[in-house]
Amino acid sequence: MRRIKLIVAYDGTAYCGWQIQQNGVTIEEILNKALTGLLKEPVAVIGASRTDSGVHARGNVAVFDTESRIPGDKICYALNQRLPDDIRIQASEEVPLTYHPRKANCTKTYEYKIMNRKISMPLERLYSYFCYFDLDVDKMKRAAVYLVGEHDFKSFCTTRSQAEETVRTIYSLDVDKAGDMITIRISGSGFLYNMVRIITGTLVKVGMGVYPPEHMEEILEARNRAAAGPTIPAEGLTLVSLDYEKELRPYLEGKNKHWHYVLDQREVEEGGPAHLTIYRCEDEEFERVVRRVVHQAYRNGAKRVSVADDEKGRFRDGGRYGFYTVKEDEGFWMCDEAGLGDGVIMGQKQ
C-alpha cells in the first residue's frame, strides 16, 4: 500500500464545497470517481481543508492510499486527463503512510478579494465580492492588527459545537489595494468554521465607517458571534496554500492580555520531554491553556511534558485537564494521559 499526496486547485463556483454531501456535486466526489477510474480500485481521498460551497483553491492538499505502481509524481498528469477543466492537480508525490494532511502542523493562507468600485465588473464576479461603498483601507489595516497573534476567536466563527476549541493563532493579516481590487491575505495555524469570511465581513464594516478600527479589539474580547460583522459571501475566498512544517518548531509561544506561555520542544525529536512554562494566566483560562498546549505537545510527538506555573502553582492532585490527570509523585506533579498512552505531565510541586 502506498500513500499519494495531491496539490489540488479548483474553481469552486459549480461545486457544493469539498466534502461529499447529498445536495450536490463536490470536489471530493469528483476526485474519488476520477481516481477510482484511473487506478481500477476504490479510492477515497482525505482533504486537508474542507472548503465551503463556492470557495476556490490554488493549493488545497489531499491524500489517498493505493496499490497502484504508477509513480507518485506521474499520477497528477494521468488524473488531470479525467478531471473537468475547473479542477486541476498541480503536483503529486508519494508520502509516508503515517502522513495525514489534517494532523500535520501547517500554516494555512487564504485570500479574500473585494471589487471596490461604483459599478460591478462582470469578469470579476465569480472571484471577488462587489462592494459599492468606498472602503477606507487604512482603517481596515489598523483594525486587522488587533487580530494578529493567539486569541480566542469565538466572535469570528459559526460554532458547530459548544465544545469546540476556539483559540487560534493568526501569523499575519494584510489588507492591500491595487486599482479597484482590495485583497485581504490571512495566514494562521488553522481557522474555525467561516472564520475568514466573518473577519473579512467585519473589516468591511470598519472600512465603511460602521465600526472604528479599535472596536475590533472589543469584538474579539466579547467572544460572541453577534458582536462581529456579517459572514461575507463565499465567491471572493480562495485557499492559497498549506505550508507544512519540515521540522518541529523549537518553541511555541502564546501571549495576549489573558495569558502568556512558552512551550519548549527542543528535546522532543530526540525522545525527550517538552517543557511548558506558564508565566501569566487568568484563573478562568488556566485549565483551557494547559489542556490545549499539553495536547499540542503530545500531538507533536512528546512522550512527557514538564509543566511550571510561575504565577501561582494551581496544579492539584487528581486535577483533570482534558485527557490528562495530575498525580503527585515524589515532589512532582505527574499527569497521565488517561487511556491514550504512557505520556505524563511533570510539574514541580509548589
N, C-alpha and C positions, 0 to 999 in steps of 0.2 A: 504494500500500500504506500502511496506517495501523496504528499500534500502540495498543492499548487496555489500560489498567491497571484491574484489578478489586481491590476490597477484599472479601475472602471470609470469611464467618462460617459455622461449621458445628458441629453436634453430631457428634463422631466415633465415637459408640457403635457404629453399624451398619456402619462402614467399616474397611477394612484399611489405613488411613493415607491419605496424599495421593497418593503415586506409583503409577502403573499397575503392576499385577503380576498374576500368573497365578492366585493362590489366592483372589481375592475382589474385591468391588467397592470402588473407591477414589474419593476426591473428584475427582481429576484426570480419571478416566474419565467421571464424571457430567458435569463441566463441558464436556469435549470433545464429548460427544454432544449436550448441550443447545445449545451454540454452533453446532455443525455444522448442527443442525436449524433454528435461528433464522436463520442467515446464508446458508444454502444453499451452503456451501463447506466444504472440510475445515479444521478448526481444531484446533490443539494448543496448550494453554496451557503457560506456563513459570511454575512456582511459586517464590516466594522461600524458603519453608521447607517441607521435605518431612516433615510431621509423621507420627508413627508411628500404628499401629493403636490406636484408642480415644482418641487425643488430640483435644481440641477447639480451636476457634479463634474469636476475636472479630474479628481483623483480619489474617488472612493476606493476602498480596499475590500476584497473578498477572498476567501479560500475555499477549496473543495478537495476531497480525497478521491483518488482514482487508482485503478490497477493498470491504466494505460502506460505504454512505454514511450509515448510521444515526448520528446524533450520539453522540459518546462518552458524554456524561452521561445519555443515554436508554437505553443498552444494558442497564443494570442492571435497569430496570423490565421490559423485554421478556423478559430472560433469567430473571428470578425467576418468571415465569409458567410456565416449563418445568422448573423445578427442584423436587425434593422438599422437603417442609416443613423438613427438618433441614439444608438448605443455603440460604443467602441472600447475595446480593451487596449489600453495604452502600453501595457507590458505584462509579462507573465514570467514566473520563476518558481522553481521548486524550493520549498522551505521545510524545516524540521516538522515532524508530525505533532510536536508539542506546541507549535506556534498557533496562537489564537488571536485574531485581529481585534477582538474586544477586550482581551485580558492583558495585552502587552501595553506598556506605558507609551503614550504618544502625545504629540501636540497637534490639535485639530485647528485648521484655519478655514474660516468662512468669509465670504464677501457678500455684501448686500448693495445693490445698485439702485439709485433713485434718480429718475429723469426729472430734473427740476427746471421747468420752463412753463410758459403760458399755454402752449398748445402741445399736445402729445405728439410723439414721433412714432408712427406705426411700426417701423422697423425695429424698435427697441421694446415693443410692448410685451414680448414673451420673456424678456430677460431683465426687466427693471420695473420698478414701481413709479408711476407717474404722480408727481405732486405739483399742483398748480401754485400753491403759496410759496413765496420767496423764503428760502430757508437760510438762516444765519449759521454758516458753517463754523465760524469762530466760537459761537456759543455751544454748538454741538461738540466741538473738540474739548472745550473746558468741562462740559458735563461728563464726557467719556472718561476723563482722568479719574473720577471717583470710583469707577468700576474695576480699575486695574488692580490686581492682587488677589489674595484669597479672601473670599467673603461668602456669606450666606445669601444666595441669590433667590430666595423663596419668592420675592416680589416679582421676579422676572421669569417665572415658569408657570405652565399649566401643570399643576401637580397631579400625577396619576394615582399616587398612593400617599397617604398621610405618613407612612413610614419611610418614604424616600428621602435619602440624604441630599440636602440642597446646597451644601458647600462645594464650591468650585473655585478654580484659580484661572484668572484671565492674565495672560502674559503681556498682551498688547491689544490696544483698541484705537485704531486710527480712522480719522474722518478726513477725506480729501475731495477736492472738486476739480474737474478738468472740463472746461466748457460748461455744458448743461448737466453733466453727469456727476453725481456725488457717489463716492464709493466708501462704504464702511467696511473695514477689514478687521477681523477679530480672531485672535489666536488664544487657545486655552487648553487646559488639561482635559477638558470634556465639557459637555453642555447638557443642560436639562431640556425637557420637552418644551419646544417653542421658545427657548431662552434667547436665541439670537434675534428672532423676529420680534420679540417683546422689547428687548433692548433697543432695537432699531426703531420700533414704533415710539418708544419713549424719547429717543434722541430727536425724532421728527417733531414731537411736541415741543421740545426745547428750541429747535430751530425755528419753529413757528412763533415762538414767544409765549406759549401757553405756560411753560414752566421756566423759571430762571435756572441757569446751569447748576447752581449749588443745591437746588431741590433734588438733584439726582441722589445725593447722599441721604436725604430724608426718605426717599423711596426705598433705597437699599436697606436702611435701618428699620423700616416699617415691617418688613418680612410679610407682606400682604399683597397678593396679586392685584387687588383693587386699587392699590396706590400707584401702580405703574401705568404706562400708556398702552395703546391697543396692540394686538398681535397683527403685525403688518402682513399683507398678502405674500404668498409663497414665491411668486414668479421672479422676484428680484434676488432670491437667495441662491448662492452656489457654494457647494462644498469644494474648496480649492485643493486641500491636501491633508494627508495624515502623515506626519513625520515621526517615525518610531525611534525610540532610544536605542542606540547601538551599544551603549554601556550604561550601567546604573549610575544615577547621579550621586555624587559623594554626600551631598547634603540636600535636604528638603526643608524649607523654612516657610512657616505661615505666620504672618504678622499683620494685625489690624487693631482697631481700638478695643476689641474684645479679648484677644489672645495673642500670644507670641510664643512660638516653639521652634525648635530645630531638631530634625531627625538626622542623625549621623549614620550613614550607610557604608562607610569606607571599608568595614570589615566583612560585609555581608557576602560578597562574591567569593571570599576565601573560607566561608563557612562560619565566620564569627557572628557576633550579635550586632543588632542595630541598637543605637542609643538615642532615646527620646528625652530631651530636656525641655520642660515647660517652664519658661521664665515668668510668664504672666498669663493668667486666665481667670475670667469671671467664673464664679461658682456655678452658675446655671449653664455654662458652656463646657465645664470641665469633663463631664462624662462623655459628651459628644466628641470632644477633641481627642481624648485618649482612645476611644473606640475606633474613630476614623483613622488616626495616624498609625496606631499599632496594627490595625488591619492592613493598611497600605504596606507597612514594613514586612508583614508575613507574605503578602501578595508579591512583594519584590524579592522574596527568597530568604528572608531572615528566619533562622531557627529559634532564636531567642531575641527578646527586646528588653534592654535595661531602661528603666524609667526614673527620672528625677523630677520632683515637683519643687522647684526652688522657692515658690511663694509660700506654701502652707503645709505641705505634707498631708494631702487629702486621701491617700490610699488607706483602706481598712481591710482587715481580714475578712474574706468572703465577699468583697465588693465585686460587682459584675460590670463589665464593660463590653457589651455585645456578646461575642463568643468567649470572652476572656474573663477568668475568675481569679481574683487576687487571693493568695495564701501567704501566711507568714512562715518563714523558714530560716532559722539561724540568723536573725537580724536583717533579712531581706524580704521584700515583698515578692512573692512568686505568683505569677499569673498563668494558669494553664489554659491552653486553647481547647476548651471543652469539646470532646468528641470529634475534633478535627485533626489531631496530630499530637506531636510531642513538644510543641513550642511552649515557651514560658515567657512571661514578662518578669524581670527582676528589677526592683527599685529599692534603693537603700531605705530602710525603715527610719522614720523620723519621729 
